[in-house]
Amino acid sequence: MSCKRVGVAALLTAVVVGCSSQTAPTAPETSGAAAPPTSAAPVAPPAPATAQPVLRSEPAQIVDDLIADERVLRASGTSDAALVAAARRQQKAYRVLARHPQWDPVVRPRVPGPLLDVYDRNIDARRHLAAMGRGKPTLPAWRVHEPPPANELLGYYRKAEAASGVAWNYLAAINFVETAFGRISGVSTAGAQGPMQFLPSTFAMYGAGTDIASPHDSIMAAGRFLAAQGFARDRDHAIYRYNNSRQYVRAINQYATLIAAHPSAFTAFYRWDVYYNSTAGDVVLPAGYEALSPVPVEDYVKKHPQ
């Protein structure tokens, strides 16, 4: 493939929507990882559905609330509405805390031992993705829509793993970082397309004559591509060939490890919003966002307060 940087790097540095450059990270190997999950004062008006969740102001409060949300996301019997709210707060908290490394001496000691690895990996991934690009003055020419059902995606990752030998959690992490599990439809500056962000020329080699816009077909093609790049021998080299960035490789390793470690990680990431890193700060692009050409960010946030 070839590097294209739309982004969850707009996502994570919007999630990254990555760059598929199909041409040293420290996360442990997770092939054969855990099986995937099988769902008298006036009253202020509610915030718009597209607005970002509101966090408390102090770093210690932010991390305490984050830990509470991490526990909600791991609890059984939680309603879907509560899971969505917790995942959205979780996402924003990691973005805010990662942006302020000077807070680390205050916030990290407040994370309980069982959640410290989860915290560290999320913060590390976010910082590496954020370092891949600066905020832009315009929002992208994307269409944002609902992703395929989570169980459907999990089936595709498992099918691709069986066919290619590429661990399902790595395919999930790439799908997450590239397009927020297929929420983003758009063409990168280098011409990459589809849920796994392939250049058409690369997809012609690995897509087996299928549809670059299909979640199933693009995930299968990603498995073939990574296998051809030697994933079984040198996982990091293969991921680097997908996107020529050591920071990208590091972030994919961290998210893949988290996804494999606990079912709640995948289901939380699946509920995350599409964020875009702009000169006006983080902007959420909700399902229904559609722009045929770049949109000045200042104009957008006037109509869509964050």
Buried (B, 14 or more C-beta within 10 A) or exposed (E): BBBBBBBBBBBBBBBBBBBBBBEEBEBEEBBEBEEBBEEEEEEEEEEEEBBBBEBEEEBEEBBBBBBEBBBBBBEEEBEEEBBBBBBBBBBBBBBBBBBEEEBEEEBBEBBEEEBEEBBEBBBBBBBBBBBBBEBBEBBBBBBBBEBBEBEEBBBBBBBBBEEBEBBBBBBBBBBBBBBBBBBBBBBBEBEBBBBBBBBEEBBEBBBEEBEBEBBBBBBBBBBBBBBBBEBBEEBBEBBBBBBBBBBBBBBBBBBBBBBBBBBBBBBBBBBBBBBBBBEBBBBBBBBEBEBEEEBBBEEBBEEBEB
